[in-house]
């Protein structure tokens, strides 16, 4: 299976900060990468798909980039609702895998 | 509005069985691949299983292969997960989710609220 590694595992930031989360795949996955946001006790919510496409209804402060094995999720100006855990996910094969998650905490 | 509602979770002894259901509404269920994903307490997300839109092809994570069976009823608009030979490490919230694209590997654009399965040893 393709392994997905996120960094950092935890990130402390303030409202208004620009935040970047990195996801690396153990082999090339082209652009077949998604990002999800999860709040405690809730289901994940799709933010970005195909590495850089913004899901409908998701604020434009979220953006994604990358291809091959290196990807980033950027939040341009962190808002209170953005303090959550973020997961990357590859879907280049019929065995989907997630990164271990990045928790964005209030500094 | 797309809705996915899981049910069937609960407390079961190690070695026991449980069947989860996921009732879908608000979209053409028969056109989408569907998935089960789980999350152990305090842990990350783990993809469990997938079925194609007509149920003719399925795939499983190695951790559940041979013990879990995914199926669907496109008349009842319901997804199932039959879980046998349950182990303590299967304790998790189980989510069903819809594949975003029809007929190809894709991300999950709609999720249920999850149902908790606790396996006691």
Interface residues (C-beta under 8 A of the other chain):
Chain A: X1 X32 X34 X36 X38 X42 X43 X44 X45 X46 X49 X55 X87 X89 X91 X92 X93 X94 X95 X96 X97 X98 X99 X100 X101
Chain B: X35 X44 X45 X46 X47 X50 X59 X61 X62 X95 X100 X105 X106 X107 X108 X109 X111 X112 X113 X114
